[in-house]
Amino acid sequence: MDSPINQNQIQKGIILNAYPDSLGGSISYLTELLGEKNFRGVFQSLYLLPTLFHSDLDRGFSIIDYDLNESFVTKEDLGQLKSLGIGLKLDIVLNHLSVGAPEFRDLMKHGDHSPYIDFFIDWNRFWEGHGALNAHGVVIPKPEYKDKLFTRKPGLPILQVPFPDHSFRPYWNTFYQKISLAETFIEDCRLKLKLDQEQSRALFKIIESELIQGNNPSQAIESLGYNVTEVAPLIRGHLHLLGQMDLNAESDSVWKYYQDTLNKLSDYGGQIIRLDAFAYLHKAVGESNFFNVPETWHYLNRLQKMARDLSLEVLPEIHAQYGKHLHNQVSTEGFPIYDFFLPGLIIHTIENRDKAPLIKWAKEILEKGFRLINMLGCHDGIPLLDLDGDPEDPENGQGLLSTKQIEELIEKIVARGGRIKNLFGPDGEKIAYYQVNATYFSALGEDADKMLLARALQLFMPGTPQIWYLDLFGGTNDYLAADSDQGNHKEINRTNLTHDQIQERINSSLVQKQLELIRLRGHHPAFNGQLELIEADDNSIEFLWTMAEDWTRLCVDLEQKSFAVTHS
C-alpha cells in the first residue's frame, strides 16, 4: 500500500469539453441542457473550443480575432452560463493567427509600410546569413540548422506571401495552410495580358503549383517570358489563402496583443486559459524551435504574470515523449499540466489487462504532486507519441509504454476504424507517429462496459477531469466527415449531436452511469483528500480516496473488465 499523499487539484471543478454548436447546434441549447435535472450540478466548468471566436480553419484554431462569433455565442449566452455557476476554460493560440486576421491582412495590403511588418516572421530575414537563397527565392538554412528543425508537416514551414511591391516573401507557417488560385485568373490573364486560353491556363497551373510548393513564382513567371510586375497584381487579385501564420514573439506589439486578448477572455468569464501551441513560440537559429529553453520559460512566466493579474490560471499545452520529461519540467516551473498520457494508458490497461504502466504513472503524479487536467477523448485525437521514450536517450528516457506496445495499440485502434496522424521532418521524412484519430468509444471497440470502466479509471485518477461530449454520449467514428475533401482525420471525433440524438441517448445506461460517476467525482468530499493505490493481485486495482471520515473506493477487475464503486 502506498503512503497517502495530499493531491492539490486545479480547483475549477469537472470540465465539460465541447464546441459551442456540439450539442443541439447552439450554446443556448447546451446551456439549457446543463440546467436540466440530468445535468444540473454535474459540471462546474465548460471548456468551449475557439469557434466561439472568429476563425476560418481547423475548427477554431486559426483565429481571425477574439471577438465573439455571435452566430455561435453571445454575451447573453455567457451570462446564462455564469448564472448556472459554470466557469469557462478558453484558448489563447500563442504561436499563430489566421491569414484572415486584421494584422495579416494589413501586412498584405501595405507591405513594408504596415505597422505589422514585424508582427509575423519573415523566413528569409530570420535565416539571413545562416543559409543560402535557392532558385525559388527561399533561404535554405545550413544543414546543421535545418537538421535540427522540428516541423509539423513535410517540407519547410513557409507560405509565400504576395506583397504590394510585386515581390513574394516566405513567411513562417508551422501549421496548416491551403493555397489556391481561382480559375478567374485565367480569364483575367487572357484579357489583360493578351494571352490565348492555352497560354493563360499553362501560366495558371505553373503559378499555383509553385505557390503550393512554397516557392516564389517570380522566376517561373520570368522564365516563361512574362513580366512579374504585370502578373503579380493578377495573382494578388485571385489568390485564396488559408493558413496559420506564426507570430514574432520578439515583437512588443505581439505581447500587447496577448495582453489585450487575456483581458477579453477574462471579461468573457474565463477562469482557465489553455496556452495552445506555446512550445513553438520561441524561435532561434541553431535550435529545434520546439520548446527552446530557457527562453520558453521566460515567455511562460511572462504570460503567467499577465494572467495572474487577471485572476486567470494558465495551462500550457504540450505534446512530447514521456521519456523527455518535459511534463516534469513544466510542473517544476509551477504550471499545471495536461495528462496526455492517460488516454492511451487506459486503453492499454483495459485491452491488455496490464495495470503496471497506469500504476507507475499514478504513483509519479502523487509523488511529484503534479497539478493536472486529465481526459479520455478530446478535439485533437488520442495521443500516443506521448507514451514513448526518448529515442536520443534510451537509457534514461524510458517511456510509459514500449515502442512495440504503442505500435500494437495503434494497430488495434486503426483496425477499429481509427486514422493515423504522423509528424514529418523538414525534408518530408516521417519522424514519428503522433496520434490516432478516433472516438474513444470506437477505440474501445464500441463496448459500453469498457467505456464505463475507462470513465471510472479516469475519474479516480488524480487530477481535474475533463469530459469530451462525444465520449459522454457514446459517439462513434464519423467516417464521412474524416474522409471528406473538406475535412481532416480529426473530424472523425467532432460530430455535432442534434437535439433528437441527445434526447434519444440521454436516458441510456451508458450516459446515465457516466453522469452518476461524474456527479460523485465532482461532489464527494473524499476527492479533496488523499489517494491510496492498493494492489491485491495481478488483475485488480483499488483506488481509495479519503478525507477525515469521508471515503470513496473504486475496485477494478481487469480480467472481467468490471468495476465497483462504494463510498461513505
N, C-alpha and C positions, 0 to 999 in steps of 0.2 A: 504493500500500500504506500502510495506517495504521500509525503507530508503536504497538508493543505497549505496553499499559498493564496493570499488575498489577490484577486484579479481586478484591476482597475478597468472599467469599461468606458466607452465613449457614451456619456450619459445623454443620449438623444432618443432612446427607445428603439423599438424594432422598426425597420425601414421597409416600406413597400417601394419597389423599383418599377417604373413604367414610363412610357411616353404619354404626353398629355391626351392623345387620342387612342391609347391602347385598350381602354375599357369603355365600351359603349360609344366611342367616337368623339368624346369631348371631356374636358376636365370637369365640366359641370355634372356630368353623369358619374364620373369617378368620385367626385365629392359626395354626391348623393349616395353612392354605394357605400362609402366609408361611414356614412351616418346611419345605415340600416342596421338592424339588430344582429345580423350575421357578422358584421364587420366592426360594429361600434366598440371602440376601445382596443381593438386588436393591434392597430398600428399607431405609433406615436410620431412617425416621420415619413415623408414621401420624397423619394429621390426621383425628381422629374427630369427626364433627359432633355437635352438642349433644343429640341424642336419647339420648346416654348419661346425661344428667341428666333430672330430672323436668320435663316440658314438656307443653304442650297445644295447640300451634298452630304453623303454619309449619315443620313437621317439625323441631322442636327449638329454634327461635329465639324462642320465647315461654316463657321459663324460669319454672318454678314454684320450684325450688330447685336447688342444685348438688350435691345428694347423688346417688349413683349410682342410676340406674334399673336395678335388678337383673333386670328382665325382659330387659334387653339386655346389661348388663355387670356383672361382679362384681370385687371386688378381686383375686380369684384370676386372673381373665382378664388384668387389668392386669399382674399378676406374671409371667404367661406371656409377655406381650409383652416385658417387661423382660429376661427370660431369653434372648430371641432377639436382644437388642441393639437393640430398636425403641424409640426415643423417641417422645414424644407431642406433637402440636400440638393445642391445645384453645382453645375460645372463652370469652371473658367478654363478655356482651352489656351494654354500658355504659349505653345510653340507656334501656332499658326492662325491665320484668318483667311476667309474666303477671298477669291479674286473679285467677288462681288461686294466686298467691304468698301465703304466710302473712301477709306485711306488708300486702298489699292487702285480703285477707280481714278482717284485724283492723281496718283503716280502715273498711270497710263495716259491720262489726259494731258498733264502738264510736264511730264518727264523730269528733267533736271531742275525745273523751276518749282516742282511740287514741294510743299513743306514735309512730305512723307518720303522724300528721296532716301532717307536713312532708316525708315521705319521697317523696311524689308531688307533682305540680304542679296546684294548684287554678287553673284557667284564669281564672276571674273575679277571683280575688285577684291573680294575676300582672298582669292588664291593668287593675286598678283605677286610675282617674284617667287612663287613656290610651285610653279608648274609651267607648262608650255601651251601656247594657243594652238589648237588643232585646226584642220582645214575647214571646220564647220563653225569657227568663231567661239569655241568654248575652251577655257583653260582646263587642261587635264593635269591634276595635281601630280607631283613627283611620286614615283612608286612607293617610296617609304611613307608618304602621307596617304595616298589613295588606298593602299592595302589596309590601313587602319580604320577606314571609314566604316561605320555601322549604318547600313541603309535598310529601307523597308521594302524596296522593290528593285527589279533588275535595272541596271544602268545607273548613270549619275542622277542624283536627286535635283533635277533642274527643270524649269519651264521657261521657254523663250517668250519674252515679253516685248511686244511692239511699242516702240517709243514714238512720240510725235516728230522727232527729227529723222524718221525713216530708218533708224537703227533697230536691231533686235538684240536684247540683252538677256542672258540667262540669269534667272533668279532662283534662289534655293527653294526647293519644293520636296520636302521629305515624304509627304503622304500622298494623298490622292490627286490625280489630275485627269482631265478629259479634254481633248483638243479636237475641234472640228472646224472645217472651213465650209461655209454654206455654199451650196451649188449656185446660188445667185451670183457668186464671184465670177462664174464662167461667163454669164451674160454681160456682166459689168466690164470684164476684160474685152469681150468681143466689141462692145460699143466704144469704150474709152481708149483702148489700145489698138483698135482697128485689126483685131485678130479674127481668124475664122473659128468655127466651133471646135475643130480638132485641136488647133493650137491652144485655145483657151482651156479646154479640158486637160490637155497634157500639162500645162502650167499649173492648173489647179491640183492635179494629182501629185506633182513633184513638191509643191509648196506644203501641202497638207502632210505629206509623208515626212518631209524634213522637220516640220514643227512637232509632229508626234514623236519623232526620234530624239527631240531635244536639240536639234541643230538649228543654227542661224541659217535661214533660207537665202540670204543675200547672195552668196557665192553661186548657188544653183540658179538663181534668177539671172545673174550676170552671164553665167556660162551658156545660157540659152539665148543670149543676145538682147535681153530686156534691161531697162533702166530701173534700178531699185527705187529711186525716188518717185517713179510713176506707179510701180506695182505695190510698194509698201502701204500707201494710203488705202488701196483697194483691199489689201489683206486686213487692215485695221477695221474696215467697214463691214467685213463679212466673217470675221473670226469669232468663234464661240469658245469661251474658256470656262472650264470648271476646275477648281483646284484649291488647295490649302497651302498658302504661301507662308513660309517661315518668317517669324518676326526677329528683328535685330535687338537682342536684349542689351546690347551696348548703348542703345539709344535712350536718352532720358524721356523722349516722347512715348516710348513703349511702356515705360514704368508709370507714367502719368495715365496712360490708357488702362493699365492694370488697376490703378487706384480708383479711377472713375468706374470701372466695371465692378469692383468689390463694393463700392458704395451702392450701386444699383442692386446687386444681389442681396445686400443687407436690407435695402428698402423693400424688396420682394418678400422678405421673411426668411431668407436663407439663414441656416444655422451651421451646416457643414458644407464646405466648399471643396469639391474634388478638383485637384490640380491635374488636368488631363495633359498628357504628353510632356510633362515638365522635364523629363530626363533628356530630351532632345534640345532643350532651350539654349544651353551654353555651347558655343562652338569656338574651336581654336585650331589653328594649323598644327598638325602633328598629333592631334588627339582623335579618339574614335568618334567624338561628337555625340556620344551617348553617355550620360551620367559622368561628364568630366568633373573631376574633383581637384582642388577644393571649391572651384567656382560654383558648382551646382549647389553646394551647401550655402554659399553666400546668397545665392538667389532665393533659396528656400527660406532662409532666415529673414531675409528682407520681406518676402511675401507674408511670412507668418506674423511679423510685427505689424504689417499693414492690416492683416485680418484681425489680429487681437485687438487692435484699436477700435474695431467694429464689433467686437464680441463674437467673431466667427472662428470656427475650428477648421483648419485646412487639412486635407487628406491627400498626400502625394500618391499618384497612380503610376506604378512602375512594374513592368514585366521583366524578369531576369531569372536565370537559373538559380535554384536554391543554393547550389554549390558556390556561387559567387558571394553569397551572404549579404547582398545589398539590402534585403529586408531588415537585417540586424543593424546595419549602418543607419538606415532611415530611422529606426526606432531609437537607437542610441542618441541620435541628434534631437530627440524629443518629439517626434512626429508619430501619429497613429499610422497604421499600415493596412493595406488590403491583404486579406488572406486569399491569395490566388492559388495557394497550394491545396486548399481544402476540396474544391470541386473534383479534381482528379483523384485525390486520395480516397474520397468516399466511394467513388465508383470502383476503384481498385479494391477497397476493403470488402465491398458487397460482392463483387463478381468473383473474387479470388479467395474469399474467406481468409484474408490476410490482414490482421489488425496492426501488425508491428509498425509500419510506416505512419499510420494515423496516430498511434500512441506516442511514437517518438516526437511527432510534431506537437501534439497536445502538451507533452512534458516540456518541450522547449518554450512554448508560449507561457506556461506557468513559471518556469524557472527564470525567464528573462523579463517577465512582466510586460509582454507586448500589449499595447492597446491596438485593437484591430477591428475591422469590419469584415465579416465573413459572408459567404454566399454559396449557392449551388449554381444556378444559371444566371446569365446577365445578358446585356445587349450585345456583347462582343463575341462570346464563344466560350468553350471550355478550355482553359489554359493548361497546356501540358508541357511546354518548354520549361515552365517554372519549376517543375518537379525534378529536373535533370541536375546532374553535377556540372562542375566547371571543367570543360574539356582542356583548359590550359593548366589546370592544377588538379589532376585526378586523385592525388594522394590526400590533399586537404580539402578538396572541394567535392566531396561525395554528395549525390543527390538524395532526395527522399525516396525516389524510385530509381532503379537502374534504367539505362537506355533501353534495354531489352523489354523490361516491364512496361515502359512508356509506349514503345512500338506495338506491343501486344494490346495495350489499351486503345491506341489509335485504330488498330485493325478491327477491334470489336465494335467501336463506335461507328466507324465507316461502314462496316458490314450491316449496321442497323440504320444506314441512310445518312450518316454524317458526311461533312465535307472538310477537306484539309486546307489549312492556310499555312504557307511557308514564309520564311524570311530569305532574302537574297542579298548577295554581296554586290559591290559596285560594278563588277564585270558580268553580272547576271547569273552567277552560280548560286545554287541553293546552299545556304549555310546552316539552316536549322528548320525543323518543324516548329510551328509556333502555337497553333491552337486548332481544335476541331470545332466546326460549327454544327451544332445540333441542339434541339431542345434537350433539357436534362431528362425529361420523361422518356423521350425516344432513345437517348443514350443508354438508359437502363432497360431497354427492350420493351418500353411501354407497359411495364409491370407496376401496378398500383402499390403492391406490398413493398417493392424495392423503393419506390418513390417516397412512401411514408417512412421507411427506415432511414433513407438518406436525409429526410427533413428532420427526423428525431436526432440523428447524429449531429447535424448542423446546429440545431438549437441547444444541444447540451455541450457543444464545444465552447471554449472561451471566446469572447468577442461579441460585438454587436451584430445581430443577424440582419441581413438584407435579403428580401424575398422578391424574386423575379415573378412578375404577374403571371406569365405563362406556366411556370412551374406550379404555381398555386392551383391553376385550373387544368392541369394535366395536358398542356399544349403539346401537340405532335409536330414533327418536322414539316415545314411548308416548302415542299419541293418546287412548286410552281414559282414562288417568289425567289427562291435561291437560284433557280436556273434561268430566270427570265433575262432578257437583254438589258433591262434597266436595273436589275437587282445585283446583289453580290451574295456570297455564301452566308454572310451574317443574317440576311433576310429570312433564313430558314427558321430563325428563332425570334422573329419580331412581328408575328401575326397579330393584327388588331382583332379583338374579340367583340362581336356585336352584342347589343342588349339581349337578343334572344339566346345567343350562345352562352352568355353569362347566366341567364336565368335557368337555362337547361342544365348547367353543370353545378350550380351553386349548392344544391342540396345533395350532391353525390357524396358518397362515403369518402372519396379521396380529398375533396375540398373541405368537408366538414371536419374530418380528423386532423387535417393540417391546421385549420383555424383553431381547433381546440389546443393543439400543441403550441401554436404561436401565442395564443392568449395566455397559456400557462407560463411560457418563457418571458412574456412581457410584464406579467403582474405578480408572479410568485416571489416573495422577498428573498428566498434562498439563493436566487441567481445573483443577488448583490453581495453574496458572501464568498465562500471558498469552495474549490472543486477538488475532489479526490478521485483518482482513477484506480479502479480495483479490477484486477485480472484473476479470475478464479481458474480458468482453463484456457486452452488454445482457441476455443471457439466462442468465448464470451467476453464482453466488455461491460463494466459497470461504471457509470458516471454518477457521482454523488455530490450534489451541491448542498451546502449547509450555511445557515447564518443564525446564531443563537439557537432557539428551539425549532426553527423552520428548516425543512429539508425537502429535497426532491431528487428522485433516483430514476435513472434510465438503465435498464438491463437489456443487453443485446445478445441474441443467439445467432451467430453468423452461419451456423450450419443450417438452421431453419429459416434464416433471413427474416427473423421476427424480433419483436421487442416488447417490453412492458414498461410503463411509466407509473410510478407511485409517488405520492407527495403528502406532506403534512397538511 
